[in-house]
Each structure stands twice: as structure tokens, then as C-alpha cells.
Amino acid sequence: MGKFTFNLPDIGEGIAEAEIVAWHVKVGDRVEEDGKIADVMTDKATVEMESPVSGVVLSVAGAEGDMIAIGSPLVVIETEGDVAEGTGHEPVAQDPPPLGEVAAASPLTEGEQNGQQAPSASLRSAPPPAGEDLEAKPVAAPAANAKVLASPAVRARAAELGIDLGEVKPAEDGRVRHSDLDAFLAYNAGGGFRAPGSRAVDQQIKVIGMRRRIAENMAASKRNIPHFSYVEECDVTALEQMRAQLNAARGARPKLTMLPLLITAICRALPDFPMLNARFDDEAGVIHRSGAVHLGMAAQTDAGLMVPVIRNAQDKNLWQLASEIVRLADAARNGTAKSEELSGSTITLTSLGPLGGVAHTPVINRPEVAIIGPNRIVERPMYVPDGMGGERIEKRKTMNVSISCDHRVVDGWDAASFVQAVKRLIETPVLLLAD
């Protein structure tokens, strides 16, 4: 018998440490060669660690939520022969959830208390959860659950709760989400339909992984950046008519949503307001204005907020932007998005889609200095010229455009003037197609 120490490998992003977001093994488990050990998270992605040897797990380094240094021991495995320590096979990127899938419940899966544990680089044995009754919580056969559409996080939580995913009815799209698990638990806890006035099961969610990164980034943004917001109403009746006409003649090209039109308007307005298309290094006291528009698209997923980046958006026409949006969505869905596609944005567009509301005050994607948020399109009566020098009341489609800016870099006048420039472009949409 021998002992193999598996050290956390250098994932190739120049990082010094990674966070343990999920364990696939515990002390005493047998793991086969190439079997899953753990999921670790860097600043950019979640990476799946695989065992280079077969054997029994003797100890693991830390709990979910702990930080572990690159090159330090991750697990120790007892093998049948003598082996040396090493890093094993190359890690395999774990597929992220699709863009645009908004979960009603928290995307985290750990039913533990909130808080962050101190980083640990030393190995320690991980005992099984106290009071766990394996007979009382049977886990469904993997073959049955494998046919059900669900993210790895949802599968892990279902296994922990002893829920057969085949018995859970998804609320939409045929994909089981955390909210579906919550509904399943509430239904079965009461022996059937939950009566009005009864409450759901209390939960404690440990903040780790993507949710912790989001919390840290948003807190740093609000703590360090003096935000101010501005909202303007825009008449998008003509814009929606033009979009319908373009889609009717699109052929094999992707369907145009509102996003390519808004991005085009933003790119055409930004050259006159270079302070908005910038990144602020507050430690060095330097503002980096960008000549190109690398536009981030904030998207809510099961795992949290992701911001894929459209590079050189100013050089793309409407159809190219529509194709790039689809490509980035597919890359995130398939786990093939590159690091540079998830970083380096110079200004961000955040859309809540049909949930857009009347107005919102988005939080800046630090170190950028501005973030733009379109809201829901609504129909309302408006006064319009009647062509004879007077006015008449007409039903029009309107949409509010919100913007939040870093007041250390952007003045209120500049932010308002920029939004007015965008307003003129989307209210006269033929300008979006002019050279």
C-alpha cells in the first residue's frame, strides 16, 4: 500500500489560490482514476479536479468555501502500490449554466450557515455530517437522474437531500432548478399541497463560489465608487417597427432583439463622451480611456452574475452583434468561453428583459465607470405632432434607459448628455444604419 498526495495544479491563469466550491468525495470513499474529486473556483471559472490514481481517500484539504494555495495538497489517496505526490491530469472545465436562466431561489447548494471560513492549506480529515442518516435519505440511481435536465449544482443539492430528480416537476423549460427543489420539499413536508398561509422550510445558505465573488465585487464597487444614476424616457415606437421589418427579411441570420440596436446606439454615442468608456485604476490614480468599445453583457444565471464581453462592438453591424450575442451565450452554455471573453470590458449593458421594471439603479462593474440599463417597453398615450402645427394623443411604445456612473470620473452633465444622445439615435433609428 502507498500514499499519493494530489497537489492543486496551476490552472494556468497566474493565480495563487483557488476556492473549494464542491467536494465529490469524502474521507473513506474509493475514487477511480480520472474520477471527480472536487470543483475549485478561480476568478474566472469553476474547474473540475480529477484523480490521477485509484484508491481510498485518506484526507481532504479544507471544507467547501475554503481557499487553497496552488501547489498545496488537495487530497491524500491510499493506493495499492507505491506512488509519489503530484498534480495528476489536467483539470477539466465544468460546464456553466446557460445564460439568461434566472433562478427564483439562491443558486448556492450548501445547506450550511452563512459566513466565510478562514483559508486552510493544511490537510485535515473531513468527518461525515453530524446526524446524517443514510437509510432515511436514499439517493436515486444516477442513471435515472441523468435523463433529467439540471445543473451540476442542482444535482448535488438533490443528492444531498435524497431527492429523485425524476420525481421533480420543473416549472419551465423542462430544466429542474433550485426553486423546483424548494417547491418539491415544501409539498412533501406538508404531505401534499401547501395550504395558504403556511411557510416554506427555513434554510441556511453558505456564501461560497460564484455567489461569494459577486458579493465581494458588489461590496467593493459600492464601498469605493460614489454612484449616481440618471433615467430618461425614450419613444421606441419607430425602433420596434424597424426591428420588425429587419426580422421579416433576415433570412438565415439570427433574430434581432433589442440588444443589438441599443449596443449600436451606445457605440455611436460614446466617441463624444470618452470618459464613460473607461476604466479607473483608483490605486494608481489613472483613468484608462478606451478607443474601442469592449461591451460587457450582464447576465443572471443559476450560478450568479456573468459578464461575457463583446470585443470591438463599435466595428460590428446589427447582424454581427446579434451573432456574437448568440455565440457568447452558446460558449457559456457549453463551457467553452475563454478567459478573455469574460474580462476586459470597458462599459457594461445590463438588461432585465421582460422583468425590466420602470427604472433601476445598476451597480457599476468595477473598475469600469458606467453601466447602462434598459427597462421594460410599455405602451402609453403621448402627445405627438399632428402634421398641421398642432398635437394629437397617440399610443406609443416607450422605454426608460437608466445609467449609473462613477462620480469621481463622470460628471452628471456628461452622463445626461450621453443618454440624450442615445435617445436621439433610438428615436430616429434610421441613423443606426447610416454610415
C-alpha positions in Angstrom: 0.0 0.0 0.0 1.2 3.5 -0.7 0.0 7.1 -0.3 -0.4 9.5 -3.1 -0.6 13.3 -2.4 -2.5 15.1 -5.1 -1.5 18.8 -5.1 -3.7 21.5 -6.5 -2.3 22.2 -10.0 -1.5 25.5 -11.6 -4.7 26.1 -13.7 -2.8 28.4 -16.0 -4.3 31.8 -15.1 -1.4 33.1 -13.0 -3.4 32.7 -9.8 -2.0 32.0 -6.3 -5.0 30.2 -4.8 -8.5 28.8 -5.6 -11.7 28.3 -3.7 -13.1 24.8 -3.0 -16.7 25.1 -4.1 -17.8 21.4 -4.0 -16.4 18.0 -2.9 -17.2 14.9 -4.9 -15.5 12.6 -2.4 -15.1 12.4 1.4 -12.7 10.5 3.7 -13.2 6.8 3.3 -14.6 7.0 -0.3 -13.0 5.0 -3.1 -12.1 7.0 -6.1 -11.1 5.6 -9.5 -8.5 7.0 -11.8 -10.0 10.0 -13.7 -12.8 10.1 -11.2 -14.1 13.5 -10.0 -12.5 14.8 -6.7 -13.6 18.4 -6.3 -14.7 21.6 -8.0 -12.5 24.6 -7.4 -13.1 28.2 -8.5 -10.7 30.8 -9.8 -11.6 34.4 -10.6 -12.9 33.3 -14.0 -14.3 29.8 -13.9 -15.1 26.7 -12.0 -12.7 23.8 -12.7 -13.2 20.1 -12.1 -10.4 18.2 -10.5 -9.9 14.6 -11.4 -7.9 11.9 -9.6 -4.8 10.6 -11.4 -4.9 7.4 -9.4 -7.3 4.8 -8.0 -7.6 4.3 -4.2 -9.2 5.3 -1.0 -9.4 8.9 0.2 -7.5 9.3 3.5 -7.8 13.1 3.9 -9.0 16.2 2.2 -7.8 19.8 2.4 -10.5 22.0 3.9 -14.2 22.4 3.5 -16.4 23.9 0.8 -15.7 27.7 0.8 -12.1 27.4 1.9 -9.2 28.9 -0.1 -6.3 26.6 -1.0 -2.9 27.7 -2.4 -1.7 26.4 -5.8 0.7 23.5 -5.3 -0.6 22.6 -1.8 -2.1 19.2 -1.1 -5.7 18.8 -2.1 -6.3 15.1 -1.2 -4.2 12.2 0.0 -5.2 8.8 -1.5 -4.2 5.4 -0.3 -3.2 3.3 -3.3 -2.3 -0.4 -3.8 1.3 0.4 -5.0 3.9 3.0 -4.1 3.5 6.3 -5.9 4.9 9.8 -5.5 3.0 13.0 -5.0 2.0 15.0 -8.0 -0.7 17.1 -9.7 -2.1 14.4 -11.9 -4.2 15.0 -15.0 -5.1 18.4 -16.5 -8.2 19.8 -14.9 -11.4 19.8 -16.9 -13.6 22.9 -17.1 -17.1 22.4 -15.7 -20.0 23.5 -17.8 -21.6 26.7 -16.5 -25.4 27.1 -16.6 -26.9 28.7 -19.7 -27.1 32.5 -20.0 -30.3 34.1 -19.2 -31.7 31.4 -16.9 -33.0 33.3 -13.9 -33.5 31.1 -10.8 -36.0 32.2 -8.2 -34.0 30.7 -5.4 -30.4 31.2 -4.5 -28.0 29.3 -6.8 -26.0 28.0 -4.0 -26.4 24.5 -2.9 -24.8 24.1 0.5 -27.2 23.9 3.4 -24.8 25.4 5.9 -24.5 28.6 7.9 -23.6 31.9 6.2 -20.1 33.2 6.5 -16.6 32.7 5.2 -14.2 30.2 6.8 -10.6 31.1 7.1 -8.3 29.7 4.4 -6.6 26.5 5.2 -3.6 24.9 3.4 -3.2 22.1 5.9 -4.8 18.7 5.4 -7.4 17.6 7.8 -9.9 14.7 7.8 -13.4 15.5 6.9 -16.0 13.6 9.0 -19.4 12.9 7.6 -22.2 15.4 8.5 -23.4 15.0 12.1 -26.6 13.1 12.5 -26.8 12.1 8.8 -29.0 9.0 8.4 -28.2 7.4 5.1 -31.1 4.9 5.3 -33.5 7.8 5.9 -32.2 9.6 2.8 -31.9 7.3 -0.1 -30.3 8.7 -3.2 -31.8 7.9 -6.6 -29.9 5.9 -9.1 -27.6 8.0 -11.2 -29.0 6.5 -14.4 -32.5 7.8 -13.7 -31.4 11.3 -12.7 -29.0 11.5 -15.7 -32.0 11.9 -18.0 -33.3 14.9 -16.2 -32.0 18.4 -17.3 -30.4 20.1 -14.3 -27.2 21.9 -13.5 -24.4 20.2 -11.5 -25.2 22.4 -8.5 -28.9 21.3 -8.6 -27.9 17.6 -8.9 -25.5 17.9 -6.0 -28.2 19.5 -3.8 -30.8 16.9 -4.8 -28.4 14.1 -4.0 -27.7 15.7 -0.6 -31.4 16.0 0.1 -32.1 12.5 -1.1 -34.4 13.7 -3.9 -35.0 11.7 -7.0 -34.9 14.4 -9.8 -37.2 12.2 -11.8 -40.0 13.0 -9.3 -39.5 16.7 -9.5 -41.7 18.6 -12.0 -39.8 21.6 -13.4 -41.7 24.9 -13.6 -40.4 25.8 -17.0 -38.2 24.7 -20.0 -38.0 21.1 -18.7 -35.0 22.0 -16.6 -35.0 21.4 -12.8 -33.9 24.5 -10.8 -33.3 25.2 -7.1 -36.8 26.8 -7.0 -38.3 23.5 -8.2 -36.4 21.6 -5.4 -37.8 24.1 -2.9 -41.3 23.6 -4.1 -40.8 19.8 -4.0 -39.6 20.0 -0.4 -42.5 22.3 0.6 -45.0 20.0 -1.0 -43.7 16.8 0.6 -43.1 18.4 4.0 -46.8 19.0 4.3 -47.8 15.7 2.8 -49.3 17.4 -0.2 -50.3 20.8 -1.4 -49.1 23.5 1.0 -52.0 25.4 2.5 -52.3 29.2 2.1 -50.6 31.0 4.9 -48.1 28.1 5.6 -44.4 28.9 5.3 -41.6 27.3 3.4 -38.7 25.4 5.1 -36.1 27.6 6.7 -32.7 27.3 5.2 -29.1 28.5 5.9 -27.0 29.0 2.8 -23.3 29.2 3.0 -21.9 32.0 0.7 -19.2 30.4 -1.4 -18.1 30.1 -5.0 -19.7 32.5 -7.6 -22.1 34.0 -5.0 -19.2 35.0 -2.8 -17.3 36.5 -5.7 -20.4 38.5 -6.7 -20.8 39.6 -3.1 -17.2 40.7 -2.8 -17.2 42.6 -6.1 -20.5 44.3 -5.5 -19.5 45.4 -2.0 -16.2 46.7 -3.3 -18.0 48.6 -6.0 -20.5 50.3 -3.6 -17.8 50.9 -1.0 -15.3 52.5 -3.3 -17.4 54.1 -6.0 -19.6 57.1 -5.4 -22.5 56.1 -7.6 -25.1 58.4 -9.2 -27.9 57.4 -11.5 -29.9 59.1 -14.3 -33.1 57.9 -16.0 -34.6 59.1 -19.3 -37.8 58.0 -21.2 -37.4 57.1 -24.8 -40.0 56.6 -27.5 -39.1 53.3 -29.2 -42.2 53.0 -31.5 -40.2 53.6 -34.7 -37.3 51.4 -33.4 -39.6 48.5 -32.8 -41.2 49.0 -36.2 -37.7 48.9 -37.9 -36.7 45.9 -35.9 -39.9 44.0 -37.0 -39.1 44.9 -40.7 -35.5 43.8 -40.4 -36.5 40.5 -38.8 -39.1 39.9 -41.6 -36.2 40.0 -44.1 -33.4 38.4 -42.0 -33.3 35.1 -43.9 -30.9 32.7 -42.2 -29.4 35.4 -39.9 -30.2 35.4 -36.2 -33.3 37.2 -35.0 -32.7 40.7 -33.8 -33.6 41.5 -30.3 -33.5 45.0 -28.8 -29.9 44.5 -27.6 -28.0 44.8 -30.9 -29.9 48.1 -31.6 -29.1 49.5 -28.2 -25.5 48.4 -28.4 -25.2 50.2 -31.8 -26.7 53.4 -30.4 -24.3 53.2 -27.4 -21.2 52.7 -29.7 -22.2 55.6 -31.9 -22.7 58.0 -29.0 -19.6 57.1 -26.9 -16.9 58.8 -29.1 -18.3 62.2 -28.0 -18.2 61.1 -24.3 -14.9 59.2 -23.9 -14.9 59.5 -20.1 -17.8 56.9 -20.0 -15.9 54.3 -22.0 -13.1 54.0 -19.5 -11.6 52.1 -16.5 -10.4 53.8 -13.4 -7.4 52.5 -11.5 -8.0 54.2 -8.2 -4.9 52.9 -6.6 -2.6 54.4 -9.2 -4.9 57.4 -9.8 -5.1 56.8 -13.5 -8.1 56.8 -15.9 -7.7 54.5 -18.9 -9.9 55.7 -21.7 -10.5 53.0 -24.3 -10.7 53.8 -28.0 -12.5 50.6 -28.7 -15.8 49.6 -27.1 -15.5 46.2 -25.3 -19.1 45.9 -24.1 -20.0 43.6 -21.2 -23.4 42.0 -21.1 -24.5 41.3 -17.6 -26.5 38.0 -17.5 -28.1 36.3 -14.5 -27.5 32.5 -14.4 -28.1 29.7 -11.9 -24.6 30.2 -10.6 -24.9 34.0 -10.4 -24.0 37.0 -12.5 -21.7 36.5 -15.5 -20.5 39.3 -17.8 -19.3 38.0 -21.2 -17.7 40.7 -23.4 -18.3 41.7 -27.0 -14.9 42.8 -28.3 -14.7 45.8 -30.6 -18.5 46.2 -30.6 -18.2 49.5 -32.5 -16.9 47.6 -35.6 -19.9 45.3 -35.8 -23.2 45.8 -37.6 -26.6 44.7 -36.2 -26.4 41.2 -37.5 -22.8 40.7 -36.4 -23.8 41.9 -32.9 -26.8 39.5 -32.9 -24.5 36.6 -33.9 -21.9 37.5 -31.3 -24.5 37.6 -28.6 -25.7 34.1 -29.6 -22.1 32.8 -29.9 -21.2 34.1 -26.4 -24.3 32.6 -24.9 -23.5 29.2 -26.5 -19.9 29.4 -25.3 -21.1 30.0 -21.8 -23.7 27.2 -22.1 -21.1 24.7 -23.4 -18.3 25.7 -21.0 -16.1 26.8 -23.9 -15.9 30.6 -23.0 -12.3 31.8 -22.9 -10.9 33.9 -20.1 -10.7 36.9 -22.3 -14.3 36.6 -23.2 -15.2 37.1 -19.5 -13.0 40.0 -18.7 -11.7 43.3 -20.0 -15.0 45.1 -20.6 -14.9 48.9 -20.8 -18.6 49.6 -20.3 -21.5 47.2 -19.4 -25.1 46.8 -20.5 -27.4 45.2 -18.0 -30.9 44.2 -19.1 -33.6 42.6 -17.0 -35.6 41.6 -20.1 -39.3 41.3 -19.6 -38.8 42.0 -15.8 -37.2 45.3 -16.7 -39.4 47.4 -14.4 -39.9 51.2 -14.7 -36.3 52.1 -13.7 -33.4 50.7 -11.8 -30.0 51.8 -10.4 -27.5 49.2 -11.6 -24.2 48.7 -9.7 -21.1 49.6 -11.7 -18.9 46.7 -12.9 -15.7 47.9 -11.2 -13.2 49.1 -12.5 -15.5 50.5 -15.2 -17.0 53.9 -14.6 -20.5 53.4 -16.2 -23.2 50.8 -16.6 -26.4 51.2 -18.7 -29.7 49.5 -18.1 -32.7 49.5 -20.5 -36.0 48.8 -18.8 -39.3 47.3 -19.9 -41.1 48.5 -23.0 -44.6 49.8 -22.2 -47.4 51.4 -24.2 -48.7 54.7 -23.1 -50.6 57.7 -24.5 -48.3 60.6 -25.7 -48.7 63.9 -27.4 -47.3 63.8 -31.0 -47.2 66.3 -33.8 -50.4 66.1 -36.0 -48.6 67.4 -39.1 -50.7 70.6 -39.1 -48.8 72.6 -36.4 -50.8 71.0 -33.6 -50.6 67.9 -31.5 -52.7 64.8 -31.1 -52.7 62.0 -28.5 -51.4 58.7 -29.8 -50.5 55.3 -28.3 -46.7 54.9 -28.3 -44.2 52.4 -27.1 -41.8 53.8 -24.5 -38.8 52.5 -22.6 -36.8 54.1 -19.8 -33.0 54.0 -20.1 -31.1 54.0 -16.8 -27.4 54.7 -16.3 -25.2 54.6 -13.2 -21.8 56.4 -13.2 -18.7 56.8 -11.1 -18.9 60.5 -9.9 -15.2 60.6 -9.4 -14.8 60.3 -13.2 -18.1 61.2 -14.8 -20.0 64.5 -14.3 -23.7 64.5 -14.1 -23.9 66.8 -17.2 -21.9 64.3 -19.2 -24.0 61.3 -18.2 -27.2 63.1 -19.0 -25.9 64.4 -22.3 -24.7 60.9 -23.3 -28.2 59.4 -22.5 -29.8 62.2 -24.5 -27.5 61.3 -27.5 -28.5 57.6 -27.2 -32.2 58.7 -27.0 -31.9 60.7 -30.3 -30.4 57.7 -32.0 -33.1 55.2 -30.9 -35.9 57.6 -31.5 -34.6 58.2 -35.1 -33.5 54.6 -35.8 -32.5 55.2 -39.4 -29.4 56.9 -38.0 -28.3 53.5 -36.7 -28.0 52.2 -40.2 -26.3 55.3 -41.7 -22.5 55.2 -42.4 
